[in-house]
Amino acid sequence: MKLLTGNDLKTGFVTWWTGSDWSLHIEDAADVGEHGEAILAAEEGARRVNAPYIIAGEQTPEGPRPAHIKDRIRALGPTVRPDLTLKPADPAAGDWVI
């Protein structure tokens, strides 16, 4: 199984390719199989996510699971409490897309 992942341009959150769009939930991820490189090229061109890449995964009863520990951690969300992270000085900073 191959999964396509990246980061949301606006929030930086981890995203997963669903077969037609991007989701914040690993459970929604679709197997890109042999079409992974073509989808990756199209999504890089569309610039809907930052730094998309293909990873190895496996199907489990709970849904798709990344094969590598790094991507499993990414799938679970932040490893620190959100209240301990740096906050932007400008409240509108989250609306910026460069």
C-alpha positions in Angstrom: 0.0 0.0 0.0 1.2 3.5 -0.8 -0.1 6.7 0.8 0.3 10.3 -0.3 0.9 12.8 2.5 1.9 16.5 2.9 1.1 19.5 4.9 -1.8 22.0 4.6 -0.5 25.3 3.3 -2.6 27.5 5.7 -2.2 25.6 8.9 0.8 23.3 8.4 -1.3 20.3 9.6 -0.5 16.9 8.2 -2.8 15.9 5.3 -3.6 12.6 3.6 -4.7 12.1 0.0 -8.2 10.6 -0.1 -8.4 9.7 -3.8 -10.0 13.1 -4.7 -9.0 15.6 -2.1 -7.0 16.0 1.1 -8.0 15.1 4.7 -6.6 15.7 8.1 -7.5 12.1 9.1 -5.3 9.1 8.3 -8.5 7.0 8.3 -9.6 8.8 5.1 -6.3 8.0 3.2 -6.5 6.1 0.0 -4.0 3.7 -1.5 -2.4 5.6 -4.5 -0.8 2.4 -5.7 0.9 2.6 -9.1 -0.7 6.0 -9.7 1.2 7.7 -6.8 3.8 9.5 -8.9 1.2 10.9 -11.3 -1.0 12.1 -8.4 2.1 13.5 -6.7 3.1 15.5 -9.8 -0.4 16.9 -10.3 -0.8 17.9 -6.6 2.7 19.5 -6.6 1.6 21.5 -9.6 -1.7 22.5 -8.0 0.1 23.7 -4.9 -2.8 22.7 -2.6 -0.4 21.2 -0.1 3.2 21.7 1.0 5.9 19.1 0.2 3.7 16.1 -0.7 5.4 12.7 -0.8 4.6 9.0 -1.1 5.0 6.7 1.9 4.7 3.0 2.5 1.7 1.9 4.4 -0.4 -1.1 5.4 -4.2 -1.7 5.7 -5.3 -2.6 9.2 -8.8 -3.2 10.6 -8.7 0.4 11.9 -7.7 1.8 8.5 -4.5 2.7 6.7 -1.3 2.8 8.9 2.0 4.3 7.8 4.8 1.7 7.8 7.5 4.0 9.2 7.4 5.3 12.8 8.0 8.9 11.6 4.8 8.9 9.6 2.9 7.1 12.3 3.8 10.0 14.6 2.8 12.5 12.0 -0.6 10.7 11.6 -1.3 11.0 15.3 -0.9 14.7 15.5 1.3 17.1 17.5 3.6 15.5 20.1 3.4 18.5 22.4 0.4 20.2 24.0 -0.9 23.0 21.6 -0.8 25.5 24.5 2.9 25.1 24.7 3.7 25.9 21.1 4.8 29.3 19.8 1.9 31.7 18.9 2.1 34.1 16.0 2.6 37.7 17.0 -0.1 38.8 14.4 -3.5 37.1 15.0 -4.1 37.1 11.2 -0.8 35.2 10.6 -2.6 31.9 10.2 -4.5 33.4 7.2 -1.3 34.1 5.3 -0.5 31.8 2.4 2.9 32.4 0.8 
